[in-house]
Amino acid sequence: MHGSHSVTEGIEITIRSGYVESQSNPDEDNFFFAYEVTIENIGERKAQLLSRHWVITDGAGDEKHVRGDGVVGEQPTLEPGEVFQYTSFCPLETPVGSMLGTYRFKRPDGAMFDAIIAPFTLAIPNMLN
């Protein structure tokens, strides 16, 4: 398992990623990874997740940007102390890559901020030491 951890304006984001061998086909350069995201409001003010921006880089250095509303079809509002978790997937054409990005949040007073998603690795087991 690989992962990352970051905190921005009281929003804590923890990622754990792993290789999904059953969904992958290395002979056809198809490597499938899962990542579990935990978003916790450790601050003192409510915040709603509005959108996401991922930067996905494969082992050849090719970069792909993915933007969209919410996560897994939701735009969760987190009160102080609340946690939102979800799992998503990322196919790559290489056995190693990385992801990073931001979640755009909105406060009740309308203020917006981008919570940083720290870089994390996508790699088949034993690929990296």
C-alpha positions as CSV (number, residue, x, y, z in Angstrom):
1,M,0.0,0.0,0.0
2,H,1.1,3.5,-0.8
3,G,-0.5,6.7,0.4
4,S,-0.3,10.4,1.3
5,H,-1.6,12.8,4.0
6,S,-2.3,16.6,3.9
7,V,-4.2,19.2,5.8
8,T,-5.5,22.5,4.4
9,E,-7.7,24.9,6.4
10,G,-8.8,22.2,8.7
11,I,-9.5,19.6,6.0
12,E,-7.4,16.5,6.4
13,I,-7.1,14.2,3.4
14,T,-5.6,10.8,3.7
15,I,-5.1,8.5,0.7
16,R,-4.2,4.8,0.5
17,S,-3.6,3.2,-2.9
18,G,-3.1,-0.3,-4.1
19,Y,-2.8,-2.5,-7.2
20,V,-5.9,-4.4,-8.3
21,E,-4.4,-7.5,-10.0
22,S,-7.8,-9.1,-10.8
23,Q,-8.8,-6.1,-13.0
24,S,-5.4,-5.7,-14.7
25,N,-3.9,-7.1,-17.8
26,P,-0.2,-6.4,-17.9
27,D,0.3,-8.1,-21.3
28,E,-1.9,-5.4,-22.8
29,D,-0.4,-2.5,-20.7
30,N,-3.5,-2.3,-18.6
31,F,-2.7,-1.7,-14.9
32,F,-5.7,-1.0,-12.6
33,F,-5.3,0.8,-9.2
34,A,-7.7,1.5,-6.4
35,Y,-7.4,4.4,-4.0
36,E,-9.3,5.0,-0.8
37,V,-9.8,8.6,0.3
38,T,-10.6,9.8,3.8
39,I,-11.6,13.4,4.2
40,E,-12.0,14.7,7.7
41,N,-13.0,18.1,8.9
42,I,-10.5,18.6,11.8
43,G,-11.2,22.4,11.8
44,E,-13.9,24.4,13.5
45,R,-16.0,25.5,10.4
46,K,-18.3,23.6,8.1
47,A,-17.1,23.1,4.5
48,Q,-18.7,21.6,1.4
49,L,-16.7,19.7,-1.2
50,L,-17.8,21.2,-4.6
51,S,-15.3,19.8,-7.1
52,R,-12.1,17.8,-7.8
53,H,-9.0,18.3,-9.9
54,W,-6.7,15.3,-10.3
55,V,-3.3,15.3,-12.0
56,I,-2.4,11.7,-13.0
57,T,1.1,10.9,-14.2
58,D,2.0,7.6,-15.7
59,G,5.5,6.0,-15.6
60,A,6.3,7.5,-19.0
61,G,5.7,11.0,-17.6
62,D,2.5,11.5,-19.5
63,E,0.1,13.8,-17.5
64,K,-3.7,13.7,-17.5
65,H,-6.0,16.2,-15.8
66,V,-9.4,15.1,-14.5
67,R,-11.8,17.7,-13.3
68,G,-15.4,17.3,-12.2
69,D,-18.1,18.1,-9.7
70,G,-17.9,16.4,-6.3
71,V,-16.6,12.9,-5.7
72,V,-18.4,9.6,-6.5
73,G,-21.5,11.6,-7.5
74,E,-21.7,13.5,-4.2
75,Q,-20.8,17.0,-2.9
76,P,-20.6,16.2,0.8
77,T,-20.8,18.9,3.5
78,L,-18.6,18.2,6.5
79,E,-19.4,19.6,9.9
80,P,-16.4,19.9,12.3
81,G,-15.4,16.3,13.3
82,E,-17.2,14.6,10.4
83,V,-15.5,12.2,8.0
84,F,-16.3,11.2,4.4
85,Q,-14.7,8.2,2.8
86,Y,-14.8,6.8,-0.7
87,T,-12.9,4.5,-3.0
88,S,-12.2,5.1,-6.6
89,F,-10.1,3.7,-9.4
90,C,-7.4,4.7,-11.9
91,P,-6.3,2.7,-14.9
92,L,-2.7,3.3,-16.2
93,E,-0.8,2.0,-19.2
94,T,2.3,1.7,-17.1
95,P,3.0,-0.4,-13.9
96,V,3.9,2.7,-11.9
97,G,2.5,6.3,-11.7
98,S,1.4,8.9,-9.3
99,M,-1.6,11.1,-8.5
100,L,-2.1,14.5,-6.8
101,G,-4.6,17.2,-6.9
102,T,-7.1,19.5,-5.1
103,Y,-10.6,19.5,-3.8
104,R,-12.5,22.8,-4.0
105,F,-14.4,23.5,-0.8
106,K,-16.9,26.2,0.0
107,R,-17.6,27.7,3.5
108,P,-21.1,28.7,4.6
109,D,-20.1,32.4,4.1
110,G,-19.3,31.7,0.5
111,A,-15.5,31.7,0.9
112,M,-13.8,29.1,-1.4
113,F,-10.5,27.3,-0.9
114,D,-8.6,24.4,-2.5
115,A,-7.6,21.5,-0.2
116,I,-4.4,20.0,-1.3
117,I,-4.2,16.3,-2.1
118,A,-0.6,15.3,-1.5
119,P,1.1,13.2,-4.2
120,F,0.8,9.4,-3.8
121,T,2.2,6.5,-5.8
122,L,0.4,4.0,-7.9
123,A,2.6,0.9,-8.3
124,I,2.4,-2.8,-8.8
125,P,3.8,-4.7,-5.8
126,N,7.6,-5.0,-5.6
127,M,8.0,-2.4,-8.4
128,L,9.4,0.2,-6.0
129,N,11.8,-0.5,-3.1
